Amino acid sequence: MSSDPLIIVVDDEAATREMIGDYVGMNGFRVKLCDGGASFREVLPEEEPALVVLDLNMPGEDGLSIVRFLKSEHPVPVIMLTATASLIDRVVGLELGADDYLAKPCELRELLARIRSVIRRSQPAAGAVAPGPPALPRREVRFGAKVLDLDTQLLRDEEGNELQLVPSEFNLLKAFAENPRRVLTRERLLTLANARDTDPFDRSIDVRITRIRRKIEADPAHPTIIRTIRGSGYLFTPDG
């Protein structure tokens, strides 16, 4: 079994659940997705998660009930995530023991930062009798047979061989990795990757993507990870 920390995402909205799962899973965590309280209670006994990302307002058993159950039975950190919770719900959730709160739609990078922060706070303090806490995962994004290390800005294959990336290619690949399964226009990519330069934008962005495809695609002529969406832009699909 992988040593990466497990994050359970509980949300009745399939698109939100899968988007969070994809992004968190590409950044050093294992992920299990649950569509509500019933499926979450089935999954929980299998393995203690490092953290639960929990929608507060769901049909059936709501998030407040799940927070109450977790804090009474399992010492698991919880980040509440919801679009419609009132101030009272947020206060009650925090008083029941939830560790943090983030409104939907959320910025995925902020959610990831909060996940890491809550896990770090929940680990035993230095010098405690308990065994030392595991190191936080490296900021790595996995797609196809390649791994992008966001800290060292290196691209590696499955054998650990490094593939050279120039800064503009890294910035563009990082922008895709932070926005999986979303169609990104050229203008949006320019903003996300800070790719503005003296070349005509369409040509420069297309040239960069062609170079990146040669490094990450099994068949660059028929790409499956970075696909062209005619008339719209590009779509990054980490599992191809």
N, C-alpha and C positions, 0 to 999 in steps of 0.2 A: 504494500500500500504506500502511496506517495506520502512524504513527510510534510507536504504543503498544508498550511492551516485550512480547515474547512469552513466555508461560509454558507449558511442556509438563507436563501431569499424566499420570503413568504409574501406573495402578492397575487390577488385574483386577476389582475390585468396581465394577460399573456405577453403583450408587447413590452411592457415595462419590465416584467420578470425576466424575459429572455435577454433584453438589452443590458440590464444590470449584470446578469449571469455571464454574458459574453465578455463584458469589459473587466469584471472582477477576475474571471477565469484566465484572462490573458495577462494578468498582472500578479502572478505568483500565488494564487489561491486555488484550491479546489472548491467547486460550487455544487450545491444541490438546490433544485428549484421546487417549490411547493405552491399550489394554487389556493391554499386555505388552511384553516386550523386542523381539519381532519387528516390531510396528507402530511402536514408537518408533524403531527403526533405519531404517525406511522414511521416517519423517517428518523425522528429524534433518537429512539433507542439504539439505532444501528451504530452511531458514533457521535461523541460529544463534539459539537461545533466550536470553533474559536469565537464565532459571533453570528448573530441572527439579524438580518435586515428585514424589518417587519412592517407591512402595510397596516395602518391603524384601523381603517374602515373597510371591512370585507363582509360579504354575506355569510350567514352562518355564525361561526365563532369569530368575534371581532378581535382586533389586536390587543385591546386592553385585557381581555380575558387570557390571551396567550402570554402577555407580559406577567400577569399575576401568577399564572401556572409556572412559568420559567423561574421566576424569582423565588418561588416557594419550594420548587423541586430540583432545579438545575441552576448552578451559578454561572449562567451564560450571559455575556454582554449582549445588549440589544440596541440597535439603532432603529427608531421609529421613522417610517417613511410614508407620507400621505399627502393628498392634495386638498382634502376637505376638512381636516380636523379643526375643531374650534379650540380657542385658547384653553377652555376647561379640559378638553380631552388631552391636550398636550401636557398640561399641568398634572392631571391625574396619572398619565402615562409615566411621567418623570418621577412622580411620588411613589408609584408602584415599583420603581427600580430601573426603568429604561435609562440607558447611559447617554443617549444623544438623540437629537431630533433633526430631520431634514425634510423640507417641503418638496413636493413634486410639482412640476417636473424638475428634477435635480440635475445639476452639472455632475457628470460622471467622475470627473477628476476630484471634485470636492467630496463626493461620497467615498471614493477610494481613500482620500486623505483622512477622512473621519474614521473609516474602518481601521486604518492603521493606528490612528491615535487612540481609539477606544481599546484596541487589543493591547497596545503598549501600556496604557494605564491599568489594564486589568491583570497584567503579569505581576508576579511576586517582586517585591522590592529587592534591591541588591543586598546581599547579606542575610536574607531570610533563610530559614531552615529548609524550606522546600527546594527541590532541585531547580537549578537555574533555568530561566525561561528560554524557549527556543528563539533563535535570531529571527528578526522580521524578514520576510521574503524579499529577495532582490526584485527590483522593478524590471521584470522581464515580460515581454509580450511574445506569445507563441502563435505561429501561423504556418500552416503547411509543415515543411521539414526544417523551418528556420526559427531562430529565436532572436528577438531584438532586445538588447540590454539598454534600458533607458538611462542608466547611470554612467556606463562607459561609452555609450553611443556606438556599440559594436553590433554587427550582425554575425551570427554564428549558424553553422549547420549542425546536424545531429551528431557529427563526430567531433564537434568543438572547433572546427576550422573557422577562422575569422574571414569575413568578406568585407572588403573595404567599402565604406560609405563616405561620400563627401558631405559636408554640413547640409547642403540644400536637399540631398536625398534623405538624410536622417530626419530632417524637420518635416518633410512631406510624409515619410513613412510613419513617423510618430503621430502626425495629424490623422492619418487613416486609422491607426491603432486606437486612438482615443475616440473615434467615432465609428465603431463597427456597425455594419448592416444599415448604414445611412447613405443615401445618394448625396454626394457632395458636388456642388457645382465648381467650376474652375475658380470663380470669384471667391467662394467660401474657402477653397483649398489655399488660395493665395493668402487670405487673412489668417487662417489657422497655422500655416507653415511659415508665415512671414517671408513669402517667396518673391516679393516684388523686386524686380531688377530691370535692367535696361532692355532686355529682349521683349518682343511682343508676348504678352502673358500666355495666350493659348499655346504658342509654339514652345515656350520654355517649360510650361507645366507638363505638356505632352511628352517632351523629350525626357524630362526627369522620370516620368512614370514608365516610359519605355526602358530606361536604364535600370530602374528598380525591378521591373518584371524580369529582366535577364538574370537578376540575382536571387529572386524569391520564387519564381514560377517553375514548375516542372516542365512546362511547355510554354515559353514566353509568347509564341505565336497564337496560342489558344489559352489565354489567362483565365484562371478560376479564382484567384485571390483578390486581385484588383481588376474588376471588370468595367468596361466602358458601357455606360447607359446612354444610348444614342439620344442626343438632344437635351440631355440633363446633366451629365457629368460622369462621376466614377463611383463605384460601390465596392467597399472593402469587406470581404467575407473571410474571416480568419480560418474557417475549416474548409474553405474551398467548395 
